[in-house]
Amino acid sequence: MKDAAVLQRARDVLNIEIKGIAGLLDRLGDGFVRAVEMLQQCPGKVVVIGLGKSGLICRKIAATLSSTGTPSFFIHAGDANHGDMGMIREGDVVLAVSNSGETEEILRLIPILKRLGITLITITGNGDSTLSRAADVVLNAGVDEEACPLGLSPTASTTAALALGDALAVVLLEMKGFKEVDFALRHPGGTLGRKLLLRVEDLMHRDGDIPLVGQETTMKDIILVITSKRLGVTGVTDKRGELIGAITDGDLRRGLQLHADRILSRRADELMSRNPRTIEKDALASQALAKMEENVPRPITSLFVVSTPGDKVPVGILHIHDLLKAGIV
């Protein structure tokens, strides 16, 4: 095939799959609402069962449900016939996916599910199938045609089933009031988990590592503090230990230009920038990053940390490099 033909065939495939998903819109109705209610009220877990290509879609649906607040797991229909039915308990809801609705391995499970009193929801392309007649709720994922020219390999039908699974998961997510932090709790090892779980106090420098000087400290000693703490800044405190200013490397350079003849004898309160930015220790690290970046056009690289809003006694300092090391940036 020539390049143009390859691209046209790919567009044809995508258009067929798009039409398959679009066809679901007019079929959404009371059945979908009932399915959502059953899944939301499920006291146990959602068990997603399938075989073959549908089984792969089931794995994705189960993973998406679990990561968005609906505990779920996948069972291969073949394995369910050979012992894995023991994983299903009273109170669970079974979501079975079969395009034909006649998958033998799934049909064999129906009498056992009924005996256990398990609610059965099915995603199928055949609303008049054996599986559909046995289900408590049927979600029709039928498509007019598969993208496969032989009509043999599941393509548009599996895409439609996957889209319905996503629709269930997202609606459930919103109904349960699922938040970003809930998502992060289920993804502690990922970038999002780090952004939403790490707090300022987990990353900040504290105690003797906080660069601080008194307001009467001279520039000679200030330079030593900034150099030794290696954060490019020092806070300036009054006699009560409250933060009243900050001096950065940039302030030193500007002071040198203005007072080159006697810069070393200048006091901290003569050269400091007043009202330095602070953040509470229990704030999210991602909030600290946002606060650093909002100081346009000159983003700041450090935030002094306080215990509570309105507090002026520094308990730590957070540098942009700390956020970089933690993978927040």
C-alpha positions in Angstrom: 0.0 0.0 0.0 1.2 3.5 -0.8 1.5 6.1 2.0 -1.7 7.8 1.1 -3.6 4.5 1.1 -2.1 3.6 4.5 -3.2 6.9 6.0 -6.7 6.7 4.5 -7.2 3.2 5.8 -6.1 4.4 9.3 -8.7 7.2 9.0 -11.4 4.7 8.0 -10.6 2.6 11.1 -10.8 5.6 13.4 -14.0 6.8 11.9 -15.6 3.4 12.4 -14.6 3.4 16.0 -15.7 7.0 16.5 -19.1 6.0 15.1 -19.2 3.0 17.4 -18.8 5.2 20.5 -21.2 7.9 19.1 -23.8 5.3 18.7 -23.8 4.7 22.5 -25.1 8.2 23.2 -28.7 7.5 22.1 -28.8 4.2 24.0 -27.9 5.7 27.4 -31.0 5.6 29.6 -32.5 4.1 32.7 -30.3 1.0 32.4 -27.2 3.1 32.8 -28.6 5.0 35.7 -29.6 1.7 37.4 -26.1 0.3 36.8 -24.5 3.3 38.4 -26.8 3.1 41.4 -26.0 -0.6 41.8 -22.3 0.0 41.6 -22.5 3.0 44.0 -24.5 1.0 46.6 -22.4 -2.1 46.3 -21.3 -3.1 49.8 -18.6 -5.4 48.5 -16.4 -5.2 45.4 -17.1 -4.9 41.7 -16.0 -8.1 40.0 -15.4 -7.6 36.2 -15.5 -10.8 34.2 -14.6 -11.4 30.6 -12.7 -13.6 28.2 -10.3 -13.0 25.3 -10.2 -9.4 24.0 -13.2 -8.5 26.2 -11.2 -9.8 29.1 -8.5 -7.3 28.3 -11.1 -4.6 28.3 -12.3 -5.9 31.7 -8.9 -5.5 33.2 -8.8 -1.8 32.2 -12.4 -1.2 33.5 -11.5 -2.9 36.8 -8.3 -0.8 37.1 -10.1 2.4 36.3 -12.9 1.7 38.8 -10.4 0.9 41.6 -8.2 3.9 41.0 -11.3 6.2 41.1 -12.9 5.1 44.3 -14.8 1.9 43.4 -13.0 -1.2 44.7 -12.9 -3.6 41.8 -10.9 -6.6 40.5 -10.8 -8.7 37.3 -11.5 -12.4 37.0 -10.8 -14.4 33.8 -14.0 -16.3 32.9 -12.0 -19.4 32.3 -10.3 -19.3 35.6 -13.6 -18.5 37.3 -14.8 -22.0 36.1 -11.8 -23.6 37.7 -11.8 -22.2 41.3 -11.6 -18.4 41.0 -15.4 -18.1 41.7 -14.3 -18.4 45.3 -13.1 -14.8 45.0 -16.7 -13.6 44.7 -18.6 -12.9 47.9 -22.1 -12.0 49.0 -22.5 -8.2 48.4 -20.3 -8.1 45.4 -21.6 -6.9 42.0 -20.5 -8.7 38.8 -19.9 -6.7 35.6 -19.6 -9.2 32.7 -18.4 -8.1 29.3 -19.2 -10.2 26.2 -19.9 -8.7 22.8 -21.9 -11.8 21.7 -23.5 -12.4 25.0 -23.0 -16.0 24.4 -19.5 -16.6 25.8 -19.8 -20.1 27.1 -17.4 -19.7 30.0 -19.5 -16.7 31.3 -22.8 -18.4 30.8 -21.7 -21.3 33.0 -21.3 -18.9 35.8 -24.8 -17.6 35.8 -26.5 -20.3 37.9 -23.8 -19.9 40.5 -24.1 -16.1 40.6 -27.9 -16.4 40.9 -27.5 -18.9 43.7 -25.2 -16.5 45.6 -27.7 -13.6 45.0 -25.1 -11.6 43.1 -26.2 -8.6 41.1 -25.2 -9.0 37.4 -24.6 -6.2 35.1 -23.5 -6.9 31.5 -21.9 -4.9 28.7 -22.8 -6.6 25.5 -23.4 -6.0 21.8 -26.4 -8.4 21.8 -29.4 -7.3 23.8 -31.3 -10.5 23.1 -28.5 -12.9 24.1 -28.6 -15.5 26.9 -26.3 -13.2 29.1 -28.6 -10.2 28.5 -31.7 -12.2 29.6 -30.0 -13.3 32.7 -28.6 -9.9 33.7 -30.2 -7.5 36.1 -29.1 -4.6 33.9 -27.9 -4.6 30.3 -25.7 -1.9 28.8 -25.8 -2.2 25.0 -22.4 -1.6 23.5 -23.3 -2.9 20.1 -21.7 -1.4 16.9 -22.8 -1.5 13.3 -19.5 -2.7 12.1 -16.0 -3.7 13.2 -13.0 -1.9 11.8 -11.5 -5.2 11.0 -12.3 -5.8 7.2 -12.9 -9.5 7.9 -15.3 -8.6 10.6 -13.6 -11.1 12.9 -11.2 -9.2 15.2 -13.0 -7.2 17.9 -12.1 -3.5 17.3 -15.0 -1.0 17.4 -16.9 -3.3 19.8 -14.1 -3.4 22.4 -13.6 0.3 22.0 -17.3 0.9 22.7 -17.2 -1.4 25.8 -14.2 0.4 27.1 -15.9 3.8 26.7 -18.9 2.6 28.6 -16.7 1.3 31.4 -15.0 4.7 31.5 -18.4 6.4 31.6 -19.4 4.3 34.6 -16.2 5.0 36.4 -16.3 8.8 35.9 -19.9 9.2 36.9 -19.3 7.1 40.0 -16.2 9.2 40.8 -18.3 12.4 40.7 -21.2 10.9 42.7 -18.8 9.8 45.4 -17.1 13.2 45.6 -13.8 11.7 44.7 -11.0 14.3 44.9 -7.4 14.6 43.6 -6.1 13.7 47.0 -8.1 10.4 47.0 -6.6 9.6 43.6 -3.2 10.3 45.0 -3.7 7.9 47.9 -4.2 5.1 45.3 -1.1 6.2 43.4 1.5 6.8 46.0 4.4 5.9 43.7 3.4 8.2 40.8 4.2 11.8 40.1 0.6 12.8 41.0 0.9 11.0 44.3 4.1 12.9 45.1 2.4 16.2 44.2 -0.7 15.6 46.2 0.7 13.7 49.2 4.0 15.4 50.0 3.6 18.4 52.3 5.9 21.3 52.9 7.0 20.0 56.3 8.1 16.7 54.6 10.7 18.6 52.5 11.6 21.8 54.4 14.9 22.6 56.1 14.4 23.0 59.8 16.1 24.0 63.1 19.8 24.8 62.6 19.5 24.6 58.8 17.2 27.6 58.6 19.2 30.7 57.5 18.3 33.5 60.0 19.9 36.7 61.2 18.8 39.4 63.6 17.8 42.8 62.2 20.9 44.4 63.5 23.3 41.9 62.0 25.9 43.5 59.7 26.4 42.5 56.2 29.7 40.8 56.9 28.0 38.2 59.1 25.0 38.0 56.8 27.2 36.9 53.9 28.7 34.1 56.1 25.2 32.9 57.0 24.0 32.9 53.4 27.1 31.2 52.2 27.1 28.5 54.9 23.4 27.5 54.5 23.7 27.3 50.7 20.2 28.4 50.0 21.0 31.9 48.5 18.8 33.7 51.1 18.5 34.4 54.8 15.5 35.5 56.8 15.7 38.6 59.1 14.0 38.4 62.5 13.2 41.0 65.1 13.8 40.6 68.9 10.7 38.4 69.2 12.0 36.0 66.6 9.3 37.0 64.1 10.2 37.2 60.4 10.3 40.8 59.2 12.4 40.5 56.0 14.7 38.5 53.8 18.0 39.1 52.1 18.9 37.2 48.9 22.0 37.0 46.8 20.3 39.6 44.6 19.8 42.0 47.5 23.6 41.7 48.2 24.5 42.6 44.7 22.2 45.5 44.6 23.5 46.7 48.0 27.0 46.4 46.7 26.2 48.7 43.8 24.6 51.3 46.1 26.9 51.1 49.1 30.2 49.8 47.7 32.3 51.9 50.0 30.8 50.5 53.3 28.5 47.5 52.3 30.0 45.3 55.0 28.9 47.6 57.8 25.3 47.9 56.6 22.7 46.3 58.9 20.2 43.6 57.8 17.2 45.9 58.3 18.8 48.5 55.9 19.1 46.1 52.9 16.4 43.5 53.5 13.3 43.0 51.4 10.2 43.4 53.6 7.2 41.1 53.9 8.9 37.9 52.6 6.6 35.2 51.3 5.7 32.4 53.7 3.7 29.2 53.6 2.2 27.0 56.2 4.0 23.7 57.1 1.0 21.5 56.4 0.4 23.0 52.9 0.9 20.7 49.9 4.3 20.8 48.3 2.5 21.5 45.0 0.9 24.6 46.6 4.4 25.8 47.6 5.5 25.5 44.0 2.5 27.5 42.8 3.3 30.2 45.3 6.9 30.4 44.1 5.8 30.7 40.5 3.0 33.3 41.0 5.6 36.0 41.7 5.7 37.0 38.0 7.9 38.1 36.3 10.5 37.2 38.9 9.6 33.9 40.5 11.1 33.3 43.9 13.1 30.3 44.8 12.5 30.0 48.5 9.6 30.2 51.0 9.9 30.6 54.7 7.7 28.1 56.5 5.4 29.0 59.4 3.2 26.8 61.6 -0.2 28.4 61.0 -1.6 31.2 58.8 -0.7 34.6 60.2 2.2 33.2 62.3 5.4 35.1 61.8 7.9 32.8 63.6 9.7 30.7 60.9 9.9 27.0 61.6 11.6 26.0 58.3 12.5 27.1 54.8 11.7 25.4 51.5 13.9 25.9 48.4 12.9 25.1 44.8 15.7 22.5 44.7 13.9 20.6 47.4 10.8 20.4 45.1 13.0 19.3 42.2 14.6 16.5 44.2 11.1 15.3 45.3 9.8 15.3 41.7 7.2 18.0 42.3 8.6 20.2 39.5 
